[in-house]
Amino acid sequence: MIIDPPLQKAILVKRYKRFLADVTLEDGSPMTLHCPNTGSMEGCKTSGQPIWFSLSDNPKRKLPGTWEIIQDEQDYLIGVNTNRANHLVEEAIKNGVVKEFAGHSELKREVKLASGKSRLDFQLALGSKQCFIEVKNVTLGKHDGQGFFPDAVTARGTKHLEELIQLKEQGARAVLFFCVQHSGIERVSPAAHIDPKYSQTLLDAVSAGVEVIAYRARLAPTEIALETPIEITYS
């Protein structure tokens, strides 16, 4: 994903009201950015850290700036814009980066399920079999390379897992895809210490045959791209 024009740098003052972040620009002036992340952003909101943001030329936007990346205290880059995750995954699938989906012949976005009550992020055609994919953005990392999802309790995420289980039982291929936007994460685990219900449902999904894969992104002010498959651990 080429970013043109490149992201601009600032220093984080604080994130507040979930969707707002105050920053100080390189010339010292203040600015308020849109924060496109509904999670707790644990480890991703330390005041005084460098951040990068994009600017929109849409005159209807109240806040033209969008917070995209932060550099944490260990100098790792973290992509906080959860809206990027689906675009990154789609690009990686189409470019053949995600080997697990090699040979797909069709890709549909925002697929409405037969129940009519929910949607999953992607549907692929792989031969005669349909494959459903739900994408989750991972930003919570520890000092030893361990990453976790979720960073806050997610009833919606648990529901998605239950839907993937149902699809698998109906004969489809069902995949949970962790889009890891954190340069320091080497492996991902369910965050049982944050959301035990989600963690148990994920274990149930794996037992039912739902696949779980994770790829880490390379992050820079000029480009963000999924590149590296990483390990999933469950303990």
Residue pairs with C-beta under 8 A, 6 or more apart in sequence:
1 84
1 87
1 88
1 91
1 223
1 224
1 225
2 222
2 223
3 54
3 221
3 222
3 223
3 224
4 222
5 55
6 221
6 222
7 52
7 53
7 54
7 68
7 69
7 221
7 222
8 25
8 26
8 52
8 53
8 54
8 55
8 221
9 26
9 50
9 51
9 52
9 221
10 23
10 24
10 25
10 26
10 31
10 33
10 50
10 51
10 52
10 53
11 23
11 24
11 48
11 49
11 50
11 51
12 21
12 22
12 23
12 45
12 46
12 47
12 48
12 49
12 50
12 51
12 70
13 21
13 22
13 23
13 24
13 30
13 47
14 21
14 22
14 45
14 47
15 21
15 35
15 41
15 45
16 22
18 35
18 38
19 34
19 35
19 36
20 32
20 33
20 34
20 35
20 63
21 32
21 33
21 34
21 35
21 45
21 51
21 67
22 30
22 31
22 32
22 33
23 30
23 31
23 32
23 33
23 51
23 53
23 67
24 30
24 31
25 31
31 65
32 63
32 65
33 53
33 63
33 65
33 66
33 67
34 61
34 63
34 65
34 66
34 67
35 41
35 67
35 80
36 66
36 67
36 80
36 81
36 82
36 83
37 44
37 67
37 80
37 81
37 82
37 139
38 82
39 82
39 139
39 150
39 151
39 152
40 151
40 152
41 80
41 139
41 151
42 140
42 151
43 72
43 78
43 139
43 140
43 141
44 70
44 72
44 78
44 80
44 139
44 140
45 70
46 70
46 72
46 73
49 70
49 71
49 72
49 73
50 70
50 71
51 67
51 68
51 69
51 70
51 71
52 68
52 69
52 70
52 221
53 65
53 66
53 67
53 68
54 65
54 66
54 68
55 64
55 65
55 66
56 64
56 65
56 66
57 64
58 64
66 81
67 80
67 81
68 79
68 80
68 81
68 84
69 77
69 78
69 79
69 80
69 81
69 219
69 221
70 77
70 78
70 80
71 77
71 78
72 78
72 184
74 143
74 184
76 141
76 182
76 183
76 184
77 182
77 183
77 219
77 220
78 139
78 141
78 181
78 182
78 183
78 219
79 137
79 139
79 181
79 182
79 217
79 219
79 224
80 139
80 181
82 137
84 137
84 181
84 224
85 135
85 136
85 137
85 179
85 181
86 109
86 121
86 122
86 135
86 179
88 179
88 181
88 217
88 224
88 225
88 226
89 98
89 121
89 122
89 133
89 135
89 177
89 179
89 215
89 226
90 107
90 109
90 122
91 225
91 226
92 98
92 215
92 225
92 226
93 101
93 104
93 107
93 122
93 124
94 107
96 102
97 215
97 225
97 226
97 227
98 213
98 215
98 226
99 229
100 175
100 211
100 213
101 124
101 126
101 131
103 126
103 127
104 124
104 125
104 126
104 131
105 125
105 126
106 123
106 124
106 125
107 122
107 123
107 124
108 122
108 123
108 124
109 121
109 122
110 119
110 121
111 119
111 120
111 121
111 122
111 123
111 132
112 118
112 119
113 119
113 120
113 163
113 167
118 159
118 160
118 163
120 132
120 133
120 134
120 160
120 163
120 164
121 133
121 134
121 135
121 177
122 132
122 133
122 135
123 130
123 131
123 132
123 133
124 130
124 131
124 133
125 131
126 173
129 171
129 172
129 173
130 172
130 173
131 172
131 173
131 174
131 175
132 164
132 167
132 172
132 173
132 174
132 175
133 175
133 176
133 177
134 160
134 161
134 163
134 164
134 175
134 176
134 177
135 177
135 179
136 149
136 150
136 157
136 176
136 177
136 178
136 179
137 179
137 181
138 147
138 148
138 149
138 178
138 179
138 180
138 181
138 182
138 185
138 188
138 214
139 151
139 181
139 182
140 147
140 148
140 149
140 150
140 151
140 182
140 191
141 147
141 148
141 182
141 184
141 185
142 148
145 184
145 185
145 186
145 187
146 185
146 186
146 187
146 189
147 180
147 182
147 185
147 186
147 187
147 188
147 189
147 230
148 188
148 189
148 190
148 191
148 193
148 194
149 178
149 188
149 190
149 191
150 157
150 191
150 194
150 195
150 198
151 191
151 194
152 194
152 195
153 194
153 195
153 197
153 198
154 195
154 198
157 195
157 198
158 195
158 197
158 198
158 201
160 176
161 176
161 198
161 201
161 202
161 204
161 205
161 210
162 201
164 174
164 175
164 176
164 205
164 210
165 174
165 204
165 205
165 208
165 210
167 174
168 174
168 205
168 208
168 209
168 210
169 208
173 211
174 205
174 209
174 210
174 211
175 210
175 211
175 212
175 213
176 202
176 205
176 210
176 211
176 212
176 213
177 213
177 214
177 215
178 188
178 212
178 213
178 214
178 215
178 232
179 214
179 215
179 217
179 226
180 188
180 214
180 215
180 216
180 217
180 230
181 216
181 217
181 219
181 224
182 216
183 216
183 218
183 219
185 216
185 230
186 230
186 231
187 230
187 231
187 232
187 233
188 214
188 230
188 231
188 232
188 233
189 232
189 233
189 234
189 235
190 198
190 199
190 202
190 203
190 234
191 198
191 199
192 199
192 200
202 212
202 234
203 234
205 212
206 212
206 234
212 232
213 229
213 232
214 229
214 230
214 231
214 232
215 226
215 227
215 228
215 229
215 230
216 226
216 227
216 228
216 229
216 230
217 224
217 225
217 226
217 227
218 224
218 225
218 227
218 228
